[in-house]
Structures are given as C-alpha cells and as structure tokens.
C-alpha cells in the first residue's frame, strides 16, 4: 500500500490523500487549497494525478478545505462514488454550489481587470453546473455502517464532533495476507459541544492519521464563554447599540444562535430582534434541523420537549438581499449574525461598514481570523480599516471569544489519541501549520513512544 500526501501537509488547507491498494486508487478528501493567488490557482486547477484513474473517494466532512475541489475532480474525469455521511452530503449540496458562485464571481472580476490590459479572460475553477453534477456521485452512509469502497477496503464513519455530519474515517484494509486498520481523524471536535456529540473512540488501530490545527495551542476555557457573550451583548443592548457577529455559515452560526436562544429563555438576555443574514447560513440551519442523529442528548431533549433550538419568536432568518439592506434602517437595539467569520466576503462587510463607526455598537468575533483578513485587521486594532476599498474609523467596541472553536486544542487532541486503542505503529500528523504539526508530533511521541511519528511533506509517499 502507498499513501500519497497531496494536501494539508504542514498547512491547514487542501486536504487530499491518495491510497493505492490492491491495484485500486482511493482518494481521501479533495479540498481546496488556500494561499498566495498563484500557488492557490496552480494547486487547485491541476491535480498531481489523473482524476480518471481514481476508483472511489471518501469524505470526512463538508468544509471546503476538505470537500471543495470535488466538482473540479469530476470535471476532469472522475466518475467514481464519493462516500460520506448523510449530513455531509446535504451540507455539501449547498456549500459546493456556494463555492461555485464564488469561483465564477472571482473569475468574472479578474477577467474584467484583465480586459483593461487587453488580456484574455480567465475561467472559473468550476461552475454551478459542475457542483450540481458531482453531487450525483455522493453515496450517503450512516455512522457505524461499514461499506466496501474499493477491493479490500471497508470504510466506517465514526462521529468526530466537529461539524454536523463530520466523521473520523476508519479504513479496514486487507492486502494479500496482511490486514490492518487505518484511522483518519478528520477534523476532531473539542467535546462538550452545545449541539454535537463528543468524538467517539476507536479501537484496534494500527495507523493513525491525525489533524494538528491546534497541535501546539490551548483554547480559552469554554466554561464561561456563554456568560461572556451574555455580558458583552447585554452591555451593548443596554446602551441601545447593535451587536454585529461575523460567523461562519456552518457550525458557528448555529452554535451562537443556540447560545443566544438559551440565554433568552433563561431570562439573562433581553428579547431583542436577532437576525441571521446570510443565505448560506439560512440553508445550513435548515439542514441542521434535518439531522438530529448528530445532536447530543441535551439538545435532542430540548428539541423533543421544548422547541426548535435554532428558532424563536424574535429570530429572523434573511435570504433576500433587499431584506438585508433594510437592516441598515434599524433604529432599535438588535443582534445581526452574518457570514463570513473572517469578514472577508458576504454580507458581513456591509454590516461592518454601516456599524463599525459608532461607539455604542459591538463587533463580536467568535472564531479564528487568519492573517491578512479584514477580521484580523480589526482585531489587531487597525484604525481606520479598509472596507470595500474605503477607510472607516473604528469606534465600536471590538471583542473576541475563541472558546467556540470547532477544533480540538493540544490537550484535547492528546485526550482524543489516549482513547484510541491498539498497537499503533505509525502516527502521521497533518492538517496544521508546520509549527502546529511539529508540536503535535512531539506530543504524540511522548504519548505513544512505541509508534513512529511522521510529519509528511507535500507529495511525500509512505509505503506500508
């Protein structure tokens, strides 16, 4: 067996791993790579293998750094099945189409700039039609239901607790007289999530491929995060201000809606209008409602005994652009949740433009903002900040809470691996910046001294 590491090697994007087993080629993940524009374009447009030769693919969850390049894979000749959980397939159905719109808009913008220089237009990585067609190749499988994906390889999905439908991928492999179990962690959740179940332990593992996003870092304690949200939001509402929350459409939006719902029901938060202003967020929340099999016991009980955890009388979901624009005319205190979480795209930039200049308002970040994003600039104290190419004075209060991260930190990753049983021969640390991968590798060597620990480079090949 050979494993080719074609993505998320000493970086967090572009997850892609090719397994060659029994004369078959199995692709694990097909994510979009993000980086400098030239490298990003080169890595995403051209695969380091022939897509026509891939027999099947397995997908751990629907985030674009894991699933976002499947339409392009199909466009270039891949015709096999893509195995994932039911919730992952449903989320992918909206996220891949949304990604296609972004690809098309970006291509149109770049082509317009090139036309001014008498240069030919560029083509999008893939179109909406490509995204819709690849969904026909998705095969949905429940958690804990083994399925043969290629000759000699059975895949089983086990809850990873990261986002709705996220899975660890167990590959039980028979190659001649050899049998072994390969565990791909996917993205590991932190546990004790407001909505999702905890990551489930896996037994009898021979090879462990583990994510390292926060392999060398600790999150702030989650215990008082809800109270901090309550205090910050209440202070702002009491000043008749507005709360603007940049939040990713899948996972973080549903989480903060649920937290605000619980605080309101408990009488800790005054009942003011709350708006979720993002078409993708609205669609994703509807999919969350369809998959209670992914919920933990607390939210399931709430769902059955009380009401919809993602809906309340003072909460409005907005798809329509005209409705979104009307939020600019709001005079009373309100909470506006909008994508993207890093304030790089979507409607959130309009809300920031209209509200960041007023001292009574609060801009509350509830997730990580990568370098060189608008969110990172605001959090760094840059003043003024450029929004749509124009400077805007920052007078609003700026706050950030990282306790809602969907990724396990270094201590939580350690606990996750401690619960993996078996005589682990190799541990491969991927999906993290180089410093985080190396830190996680050191932790794994201390935790599992009998295992060989690797931090692969891009295009490295491991032979088993």
Helices and strands as residue ranges (DSSP letters): E 2-5, E 17-21, E 24-28, H 37-45, G 51-53, E 56-58, H 64-67, H 70-75, E 81-84, H 86-115, H 128-134, G 135-137, E 138-140, E 147-150, E 153-159, E 167-175, E 178-184, E 207-211, H 225-238, E 242-246, H 252-265, E 273-277, H 279-290, G 292-294, H 297-305, E 315-318, H 321-326, G 327-329, E 334-338, H 348-355, E 362-365, H 374-379, E 385-387, E 390-392, E 397-400, H 410-418, E 426-430, H 434-447, E 452-454, E 461-463
